[in-house]
């Protein structure tokens, strides 16, 4: 009897934790966008990428990516949950990227650099 009570309590705690975890992953805004800009400087070259994700509940339209004077062709529509990975063109300054979308979204994201650990390739 006592073991069954403990099992029921433990199952309830696990259920509440799982519900909270999944609820926190659901979009809370109709229109939202996340931008992750990464530059990884190697000894001979630099790898760079920009990851754009629609984190809202509704589609975004007319998504424009500006690398600082050099703009990607417009992305017509970005559905909720969709992710795009783009490579900046050669010759652009890898300081920041600006992403705009309709309706009225603008994200200015500086490039981040991953940590270099001794012994790792590229460090």
Steps between C-alpha positions, in 0.01 A plus 500: 500500500775744596710410192200558272448845654865590440480376138184708438664813647817446293294451181310821573822696548641362174177584314504858628868540406439368148198726455701804612785407268277467193295809586814713520595394145173626349505839325352782704488770230325507167807643323853436624838428348831375639834570335832329579806639322824306543851564371774247561842639414750232401866560425447509121132590457183599682182293512183703546131414509172663592213288630151652484199334663134599513423454869150648478160342446434659158695517172744784434515663157753708309797383710812702410854424616747791484867427567589870502449628149465158339145362513374149429208465257173529697359186656131507411358309797641330809255262664483455880785276617690526169876556520732638231878480508675755279863572420605865475655592165875547479637843571235621746590628844408234755399748770122463508208382292158666478192289430163662435160340437139597470320593714743748657779272622864609504785311663856635504732221610878530549702199397611278784826304505522148648751431773834356398634223722863388492544194280182561301516537122522869408624620841 
